[in-house]
Amino acid sequence: MSLLYDLFDSNKRQLQELKKIAVNIGRLEAETASLSDEQLKQKMEEYQTRARSFSSWDEQRLYLDSILESVFAIVREVSKRQLGLRHRDVQLMAGFVLHRGQIAEQKTGEGKTLTATLPLSLNALSGRGCHLVTVNDYLARRDAEWNGAIFSALGLSVGVLNQDKSYLYSPQLAEKFRKNEQSDQTPEELRLGQGQLLVEVNRLQAYQADILYGTNNHFGFDYLRDNMALSLEQVCQTNGLGQLGDHHFAIVDEVDSILIDEARTPLIISAPGEQATEDYYTAARAVEQLANSTDYEIDEKRKTATLTDIGVRKVERLLGTDNLYEKDFQMVKKIENALRVRGNDPKKDLYVKNREYIVKDGEVIIVDEFTGRLMPGRRFAEGLHQAIEAKEAVPVKEETKTLATISLQNYFRLYRKLAGMSATCATEGEEFSKIYKLEVVVIPTAEPMIRKDHPDVVYKTESAKFRAIVNEIEDCYQHGQPVLVGTTSIQKNELLGSLLKRRRIPFQLLNAKHHEKEAQIISQAGQKGAITVATNMAGRGVDIKLSPGVKELGGLHVIGTERHEARRIDNQLRGRSGRWGDPGSSRFFVSLQDDLMRIFGGDQVSKLMSLLKMDESIPLEHPMVSRSLESAQKKVESHNFDIRKHLLEFDDVMNKQRQIMYQLRWKFLDPQAVYELGCFKDWFLSKITPYASDFLPVWEKKEKLLGKELWENIVRQISLSVINVFWMDHIDTMDDLRQGIGLESYAQKDPLVEYKRQGHELFEQLLDQIITNIADRLTKLTIASSSSPPPIANQPVIGRLAASHKLASGLISQPSTPSAPVTAQHIGRNDPCPCGATRPDGSPIKYKHCHGKKVS
């Protein structure tokens, strides 16, 4: 039976293949070690030259596969010389998995950061760009500074994307810095991640680097901004070969966090929309007079609030209206949002201060539910953020208008080759396979795992649970064993901190309010007698080094204060202990009042609670409770998977439309674009003439007056401006359609099928409106000139574009050879200005407010 199992065990078969590759690389080690630094670098340059000589990616891919073992051997040798770290065989195996476009599950502490240097160095030889996607700006800086020495010695450049800033790794700064370092120091001990080895550059220069580190948000938002650009100078996503908009190879670190946990939140670029009104404060005051269950019902699973018939009548009396749903349906939405954030019962409220958000400097800031980190700049959608602001009595900011949006699933599916790594992703293998077509390969550990994972301790009440946690912390503290305690929210984090203060137990508190010293606090959590109380932000990305003598005490002891929705998050916390074969232990404390058990635990647990009459301080040990706990987590994971799958099915409709629209934009944006009919003019006229049959004479007249290049620039700018405005309106229209499409089920119709059908009809109308509007605006633009326009062919692109705008409005003249100005005629005062100028939200500036002021 075992033989049959092995035969069909895909993971085991792949590991056998991977071990052979690791052995082959090992055979090259002695030969590679005999080469000098310069010889190693020269060999990589030869590989790079050869790789870039192939015109197609298929040819490049086959060549990279053929040199993989040699390149991996070189990277291993350079790492030994530069960092004092030698890639272990399991890291070589994981590196090959990543190169192949799969997900490598490496247990916590197995060196994923170093593993990534192997496939990044190999694939960077193509010149097409390699992106390492991580979870926050600090890790992007830290990993680039740590691995930069390897890449630099190989002749590869390294860039970093941060919020509003971009960097390149500086070998010169690194050389000065590393003279004082010790080879066995960790990145945290070296204080890497502060940017001391980086030089600031613009976004375009960072993308031109061979290897680029950044967060998923930065890559995604740059993509959206590039597809709102009005000129190529505003586009930043490129590579070393100058290929704009090319998504070649990405490795996603903590792949389960980024592609699963954060996938439910789409990336949105927005601009101020309608001004916020007093209605939000009115709604907040009104719900204070409503009673739960009687006037409204809360669905904790779906995070929704609904007024009952009694509640509707009460709200109508409070607001002085006789029919709320007919006369002010928008207020219904504001009332329901106010109920969702009301804040009377922290155990059952959907959005609680110091759990889902904090208030800092008069501003509501979201707390990431998976990492515990603050997310400044992000806002809850659909008026929910305004409802929280009204509840907290801080200034309510205006609602926003969506300018561009994409889901993380569809952004990462743009990459030609996608890979990922994490310590906890095997349990989500089905989702990775179905959505991203990624296979998970579980890599064995380099050293046997000797951490002791104790059974869960289950208490009847939350208060009894926390008393037991403090008792266990005190016991560990008394004999010097370090403890890392993981909490699920800032609220629970501070509660446990106050309990420890009462016992006079010294501790370090780490949450989103005190995140500045995160890396330093976590790196010291392995010191003898250290007690660290942290939110989920302690779970990823930072090594904990045990101080001398701690191993003899049992290593780091990890305590979980409750089970998370996903088993992966629990395993991440456990994984802080027992790294690289070190001793360690872990234990989770659970109560039947925890959110997970209360919401998803089912009726059996409720009945069990009523039957138990034992002292609440006695832990429960019953198979039913253990099964309910595991079942609850599986229910939540399945529930969240359904949400993400549902989001993707609907977003796929918009994604197809987005791809068509962005391809159309690139036709106008890039003068070097390839057109079906050979040139821009022929292609453009083929699109316009079905809607304006007499447009050819208009084109020829203006082209003759302004010259081919200038006239085409004006056409491009006006067309891009029109596309932006109509596409933004279409996003809102599709969003409105999506919100109401569920009602189709009452007519026995599939909402998704109806969304696709109606969405297709709306998109066809959109394309017609765009082409018609472009033809109309260009037809109205009549230009008369008494002399030919000044030559601009030799000017830089930006200069030519500026000249195009000035010429169109009659505001330029050549100082050496004066000529009559070119004037615009027959343009309506309320028409968009022909120069193509737009407001920050992308809408065109009217002629009377732009160049019309100077010719009127």
N, C-alpha and C positions, 0 to 999 in steps of 0.2 A: 504493500500500500504506500509506503514511504517513497519507493522508487517511482510509482505512478504520480505521486504528488510533486516530486522533484521535476518530473518530465514536463508537467504543466505549470510549474512555478516560474513565471516569466522573470521575476526579479532575480531568482537564483541563477537562471541561465545567463542573464546579463552580467551578473557579478563574476561568473566564470570567465566571460569574455574580457571584462574590465581588468581582472587580475593578470591576464596574459599581457595586456597592454602595459600595465604597471611594471611587469617583469622586463619587458622589452626596453622601457625607458630606463630602468635600473642598469641594464647592460651598457647603456651609453654614458653612464655617470662618470666613470674613470676617464674616458676619452674627453668628455666635456670639461672635466676639472683640470685637464692639462692645458687648456687654452687660456690665453690672457684675457683681461677685460676688453681690450680693444679687438681681439680676434672674435670674441663672442658677439660684440656689437656689430662687427663687420659681417658676420655670418647672418645676423638678423636683417641687416640692410640688403644683403643679397636675396634673401627670401622675400623681402618687401618689394624689391624691384621686380622680381619674377612674378609675384602675385598680382601686382598692379599692371602687368603687361597683358593680362587676359581681359578681353572686352566684355565677356558675359560672366554673370555670377555663377552659373553652373560650372564653367571652367575653373573659376577661382575656388569654388567649393571643393572640387576634386583635388586641386593642387594643395589646398590647406590640409585636407585629410592625409595627403601623402607625406607631409612634413610635420605632422602633429607630434610624433614621438621625439623627433629631434628638437623641436621648439620647446616642448615641455621640459626636456632635459636641460636646455639652456636656461629657461626660467628658473628651474630648481637650483641650478648652480649660481645664478646671479642673486637669487634670494639668500642663499647661504652667505655670499660675500657681502651683500648690502645690509641685510637685516639679522644675520645669524640664525635664520630659520630655514630648515630643510623641509620641503614638501614631503609628507609621508605618502606611502603607497595609496592609502584610502583617499587622500586629497587628489592624487593623480587620477584615480578612478572617478571621483566626483567631477574633476575638471573635464574629463572626456564626456561625461554625461551632459554637462552644460554646453559643451561645443556641439553636441549632437542635437541640441534644441529640446532638452528634456528637463525635468525637475529633479534635483538631487536632494534627498533628505539626509542631512548630516546632523547628528545629535548635537545638542548645545555644547559648545566648547571644542568642537572638532576642527575649528579653523576655517570657517567659510570665507572670511575676508581674504585669507591667503590663497584659498582654493581658486577664487575668482581671477587671480592674476594669470592663471594658465590659459583659459579660453579667451580672456580679454587680449592678452599679448598675441595669441595666434590669430584671432579674427581681425585685430587692428591692422595686420599686415595688408589687408585688402584696401585700406584707405577709405572704406565706406562708413566708418564710424562705429564705435561700440559704446553702448550706454549701460552704466551700472545704476540701477534704480534702487534707492534705499528709502528708509522710512522718515528721516528728518535731516535737516541741514547740518547738524553737528556731525552725524555719522558720515555724511557725504564729504565734509571737510577732513574728518579724522582719517577715513580710509584712503582718500586721495593723498594725504600727506604721508601716511604710513607706507603705502604701496608705491608712491611716486618714485622712491629711490630705485625700485626694481624696473619700472617702466622707463625711467630716464636712462638707466644703464643699458637698456635695450634699444635706445634711440627713439622711443615713443613719447609723445606729448600727452599731458593729462590736464583736463579741465574740470571745473566744479561749478554747478549751478546752485545759487542760493536765492533767497527772497530778495529781489531787486538788485542783486549783485552777482557777478560772475568772476571766476578766477582761473588762472593757469598755475600749475605747479612750477616752482622755480628751483632748478638744480643748484643755482648759485647760493640762494638762501639756505637750502638744505645742507649744502656742504659746510657752511659756517656753523649751522645748528648742530650737526651730528658729530662735530669734533669733541663735544662735551658729554655725549650720551654714553650709556652703558648698553652692551648688546643684549642683556637679559631684561631690559625694562619694557613694560607694556606701553601701548599708545597713551593710556591714561596717565601713567607715571611720567611720560615725556611731555604731558600736557598738549598732545597733538589734538587738532580739531578746532584750534583757536584762529587758524588762518595765518600763522607765523611763517609758513613755508610757501604761501600763495601770493601772487600778485594780481591785482584787480584788472580785468579786461572787459571789453564789451561782450554782449551775448553771442554775436556772430563768431568772434574769435574763440570763445569757449567751445562752441559747437564744431569748430574746425579742428579741434584737438582729436588725436587718434582715439583717446578713451575719455569718456565724460561721466562724472558722477553727479547725481542729482536725485531729487524726490519725484515721485510720480506726478505730483501736482505741478511742479515746474515744467516737466516735459509736456504734460497735457495742456497746460495753459499757453505755453509757447506755441504749440500746434494750433490752438484756436486763434491766437493773436496773429499768427502768420496768415491764417485764412480770413483775416479781416483787413489785411494790409492793402494800401492803395498804391504801393510801389515796391519794387524788389528790395530797395534799401531798408525797408521795414521788416523784411523777412530774416529770421535768424537761424532756423533749423536747416542746417546744411552738413557737409562733412568735408574731409580733407581733399576730396576730389572736386569740390564745388557743386555737388549735386543737391539742389534745393528740394526740401520736403521729402528726402529719402529716409525711410526707417529701416535700417539694416538688421542690427543685432542688439538685443537687450537682454541683460541678466537682471532679474528682479530678486533682490535680497529680501528675506522675510516674505516670500511670495504669497504665503497664505494670508498675511495681514493686508497686503496691498491688493491682490486680485480677488480676495474673498471678503474679508472684513470691511474694506473700504469701497467695495464694488457697488454697494447699494446707493452711494452718494455720487451723483453725476458731477462732472466739472462744469461750472457755469461762469461765464464772464457776463457781468451785468452793469447797468448804468442806472443812475437815479431815474425813477419813473414818476408815478403820481405822488404828490405830497401826502404824508401821513396826516390823518385827521384826528379830531378829538374822539372819534368813534372807538378807538382802542381803549382809551381811559374809561369811556362810558361802559364798554363791555366788561372791563375789569371790575368796575364798581357793581354792575348788575349781577354778576355771577356770585358775588359775596353773599347775596341774599337767596341763593338757590341751595337746595338740599340734595345731597347725593342719593341715588336710587329713586327718590320721589320725583325730583325735577329733571334729573339727567342720569345717564348711565355711562360708565367708563369701561372700555374694553382694553384691558392691559396688554393682551397679546397683540392686538392691532394698533394700539396706542391711539385710539379714537375716543371722542366724546359725543354723545347724541342727546338732544333734548327730548324729554317725554312730552306727551300731550299736555300734562299738567304744567310742565316747565315752560312750554311754548306760551301758554296763556299767561303765566306769571311774568315772563319776559315782556310780552306785549303790554301788560299793565305798567311795568316799570318804565318802558320806553314810550308809552303813550301812543301806541299804534294798534289798529284793529286787525291787521293781517300781516304779520311779520314776513312770511314767506313770499307773499305777492308784492308787497310794497318796498321791502328792503332786504332782499336775499343776501346781499353782501354783509349785512349786519349779522345774519345767522352764522356765517362763516367766522366772523370776529368773535361772536359769543362762544362758539364751539372751541375755538382756539384758546379763549380765555379760560374755559373749563379744563382744557388739557393741561394748563400751566397753573391752575388755581393755587395749590400749595397748602391745603388744609391737612392733608394726611401724607406725610413723607413716605409711608410704606406703600401707599397705593397711587400716589401722584405720578403722572407720566413724565413730567419735567421738573426736577427738583434742583434748587440752588445748591452748589457745591457737589453736585452729582453729574447732571447733564451740562451745567454751565456755572460760571462764577460771575460776580459783578466786581469789576476792577476799574477804578478811575471813572466812574459814572457810565461804564459801558458793559454790556452783556457779552461775555466771551464763551464760546462753546468749548467743552471739555471732550476730547476724543474718548469714546466709551471703551475702545480697545487698548489704547496706550496710556490713557490718563493724562495726556499732554494737552496744553491749551492750543486752540486753533484760531488765533487772531485773524480777522479779515473774513472768516466764514460766517455765514448767517443761515439760520433755519429758513426754509422757503415757505411760500404761501401764507404770509402774514403771521406765522408762528413766532418769529423773532420779535416782531412788533408787540405781540401779545405778552411776551415775557418782559419786554422793556416797560410796558404799561403796568404790569403787576409789580415790578421792582421799583416803580416810580422814578425811572431814569428817562432822559429825553428819547422819545420815539423817533427813530430815523425813518426817512421816506421809503416806500416800497420801491422795488427795483424792476427794471425791464431787462429781460434776457437778450443779450447780444449774440452769444454763441454758447453752445453746450455740446458735450459728448460724454458718454459713460466710460469708465475706466476699462470695462471689458472691450469696447469697440476701439478705444485708443490703442491698447496693447496688441490688438489683433491686426494693427497696421504693420507691425514689424515682420520683415521677411523671415527672421528666425528669432524665436523667443525662448528663453530658458529661465529657470528660477531655482532658488535654494532656500531651505528653511529646515528647522529641526522638527517641525510638526506639520507635515502636509500629507502624509500617507492616508489619513482618515478622510481626506477630501479628494482622493484620487478620482472618484467618479465625476465630480464637478470640474476638475481641471481637464479631464478627458473630453467631456461633453461640450464645454464652453470654449476652451482654449486649444483643444487637441494636443494637450501636453500629458506625457506619461511620467509617472512618479517612480523613481528608482531609489530604493532605500539602501544607503551606504553603511557598511558595518563600522563600528567604532575602532579607533586605533588601539585602545586599551580596553580591557573588560570593564563593564559598568558595575561598580560595587556599592552604589548608593542604595540605601534602604528606604523604600517607599512604604510607609506604614499605612494600615487601613484607615479609612475615614472615621472620624469620631462624630457621631450625630447626636445633637441635643434637641430637647423639645422646644426650648425658647432661645431667642437671640441673646438675651442677657446672660443666661447660663453658659452659652457658648463663649461669649467674650470673657467671662470669669475664668473659664478653663484655659483659654488662650493665654491670658496674663499669667496664670499659674505655670504653664509650660515654659513661657519666656523667662520667668523668674528662676525656674529650676535650671535652665540652660545657662543663664547669666551667672548663677552662683558657682558653677564649676568651669566657667570660662568659655563655653562653646558659643561661637558667633551664631546669630539668628537673623534671617531675612524674613520679614513678614509681608505678605502681599495682600492688599485690600482692593476692593472693586470700585471704590469711589473716594473722593476727598472727604466726604462726610464720615465714612467709616474709618478712614485714615486718621482723622483728627480725634474721633471718639476713642480709638485705641490708644492714641497718644496721651489723652487725658487720663485714661485708666492707669497707664504706666507711670505717669507723674505721681499719682496717688501712692503708688508702691515705691516711689523714689528709685525707679530703675532708669538709668541714663540711656538715651536712645537718640537716633538721628531720624528726623521726619522728612520724607520726600514725597511731594505731590506737585500738582501743576502750579500751586501757589509759590512753591519754593524749588523751582526746577533749575535755577541758575547753576547750582553745584552738583547736578545730577551725576555726571561721570565720576567726579571726585568722591562723592558719598558712596556710590555703589562699589567703586574699586576698593574702598576701605572696609567694605562690609565683611571681609574675610579675616579681619584682625581679631585677636583673642578678646573675648568679652563684648564684641560689638553687637549692638542691637539696632537693626535698620527696619523702619516701618515705611513701606512704600506702596504707592498705587501701581497699576499695571505697567507704568513707565519703566519699572525695574526689570521687566520681563525680557527685554530684547536688546541685543547689540553691545552690551558692556560686560567685560570679563571681571570675575571676582577672584582675586589671587589670595590664597590662604597664607597667613603669616606663620612663621616657625612655631611648631608645637601644637598647631590647631588640628593637624591630621590625627594626632594621638588622642585628641578629645572627641573625635568622631566627625571632624570636618564641619562644613556649613550646614546648619539645620534650617530648612525652609518650612514656613508655616503659611498655609492658605486659609484666610478667614471665611471663605465661602467658595462654592463651586461657581465657575463662570458659565455663561451660556454654552460656550464651545469648549470641548475637551482640550483642544489645541492650546488655548490660553493657559489652562491649568498646567499642561505639560511644559509650556515655556517657563512658567514660574519654577516648577520642579527642577528644570534643567539648569538653573543657576548653581545648583549643587552637584557635586560628583563629576566635575569636568576632568578630562584627561586621566581618568582612572583614579581620581582622588576619592577619599571616603566622603560620605555625606548622608543626609537623611531628609525626609519630607513627611509632612502630615497635613491633611486638610480637616478643618473643623466646619461642621455644617449644622444648621438648625432647621427645624421644620417651618420656621417663619421666614427663612430666606426667600427672596423674590423667585428664584428658580423653582424651588419646591412649591411655593404658594401658588404660582401662576400655572406651572406646567406639571405639578406633581400628581394631579388627579385626585379622584374621590377616595382612593384607598388610603392615602396619607391623611386626609381629613378625618376619615373614620378612625384611623389608628390614633390620631391625636386625641380624639374624644374618649377613646377607650383607655388610654394610658393614665394611670393615677399614681405613678411613681414620682419620686422627688425629681424636680427638673434639673438638678445638678448631676444626676446619674446619666451617663451617656447611653444612648440607645444602640443596641446591637441586634438588629433583626433583618433577616434576608429580604423582607418586603421593602424595608427602607432603602437598602442598598440597590435593590432592583429599581425602585422608584426613582432614585437619584440618577442612575445611568439612563433610565428611560426618559427622564425629564430632559437631560442634555441632548439625547438623540432627537427628541421632539423639537427642541429649539433649533438644532442644526438643520433638521429637515424643513422646518418652518422658514428659516432664513434662506435656505437654498431655493425654496419655492419663490420667495420674494425676489431674489436675484435673477432667477430664471425668468420670472414674469417681467421684471424690468428689462431684461435683455430682449425678450421676444417683441416687446413694444418698441424698444429703442432701435432694434434692427430695421424697423420701418423708416424711422428718421435717419438712421445711419446710411441707408441706400440713397435717400434724398440728399443727405449731406455730402456724400461722395460725388454725386452728379453736380451739385451746386459748386463744390470746391474745385472740381475739374473745370467747370465753366469759368470760374474766377481766374484760374491759372492761365487759361487761354488769353484772357485780357491782360493779366499781370505780367506775363513773361514774353518779351519780344522774340525770344528764341524758341517759343513753343512750336511744336510740330502740328500743322493743320492738315485736315483731310484734303483740302483743295489747294495745298501748296503754299499759300501766303495768307496773311491776316486779312487783307482786303477781300479776297475771294470767299474766305470762310465767313467773315462777318456779313457780307452781302447775302450769302446763302441763308443766313439765319434771319436777316431783317426783311428781305424782299417779300416773303409770304405775308407779312403784316403791313408792309409799305411798298407797294409795287413800283412807285415812282421815286424810290430813294437813290437809285444809281446816279441820276443827274445832280442830286444834292451832294453826294460824296465827291463826285468829280469836280464840282465847282469849288468846294471848300479845300479840296486837296490841291487844286491849282493855285488858289490864293495863299495858302499857308505852307505848302510844301508837304510832301508825303509823311515825313517823320513827325513833324509838329502836329498835323491833323490827326494822325493815328494815335498820338499821345493823348490828345483831347478826347478822342472817342473812347480810349481805354479808361481814362479817369472818370468820365461821365458814366460809362457802363458799370464800372466797379462800384461807384456811389449808388447807383440804382439797385444793383444786386444786393448790396449791404442792407439797404432800407427794407426792401421787400422780403429778404430772407429773415430779418429780425421779426417782422410782422408775422411771417409764416410760422416761426417757432412758437409764438404766442398762440396762434390759431390752432396748431397741432396740439399744444399743451391743453388748451380748452377742450378740444375734441377728446383727448385722452381722459380727462377728468370726468367727462359725462358719458363716455362710451359704454360704461358698465350697465347703463339703463337699457341697452339693446338686449340684454339677457331676458328682460321681461317680455320681449317680443319673440322669444325663443330663437334668438340669433346669437352667434358666437361673437362676443365683443372684439376679440383679436381680429377675426375675419372682417368685421365691419370697420375696424380701425384701419386695416390695410386698404380696404376698398375706398372708403371716404378719404383717407390720406392720399391715395393715388390721384383721386379727382382734384383735391385741393392743390397737389403739386403740379398737375397739368395746368391748372388755372394760374398758378404762380409763374410758371415758365412763360405762359402767354402774356401775363401782365408785365413781366420784366422786359421781354423783347419789344412789346408794344410801347412801353414807356420810354425805352432807349430810343426807338425810332422817332417817337413824338418829340422828345427833347432835342435830338440832333436836327430834326427837320425845322424846328422853330429857330434854331440858331443860324441866323443869316449874317455872314461876315463880308464886309466890303473893305477893300484895301486899295490905296493909290500907288502902292509900290510893293514889291515882293518882300517877304519877310526876311529878317536877317538870318544868315546861316548859323545853324546851331549844331551841325553834325560833329564838329570837333570839340564841343563842350562836354564836360563830364555828365554822366547820367542825371545826377541830382540837379546840376545846373541847367540841363536841357529841360527837365521837368518844371523847374521854377520859371524858366523862360517861356515854356508853353502856357503856363497860367497867366503870365503878364501879357503875352501877345494876344491871348484870347480876349483880354479886357481893354486893349489899347493903351497900356501903361508903359510901354517900353519904346525906347528909341536909341539908335546907335550914335554915340557921341561923335564919332569921326565922320559919319555920313548921315546927317539928319534926314529923316523921312517922315511922311505923314503918318499919324498913328492909325493902327488898325482898330476900328470901332465895332462894337456889337450892336446890332439893330434887331427890332422885332422880337425882343425877348421880354416876356411878361415880367412885371415887377415881382410877382410871387412865384415865378419859376425858379428852379435851382440854378445857382450861378454856374455858367459854363466852365469855370475854372476847375470845378469838381471839389471845391472846398466842403468839408463836412464838420459837424459838431462832434464832441467827444463820443456821443452815442452812435455815430455813424450816419445820422440823418443829414441831408444836404442843407447848406446854408442858402437862404433865398437870395436872389439877385439883388434885391433892393437893400439888403443888409451887407452885401459884399462889394463886388466891383461896381454894382449899379449906383452906389452912392457917389462914385467918382465920375460917372458919365451922364448923370441925370441933370 
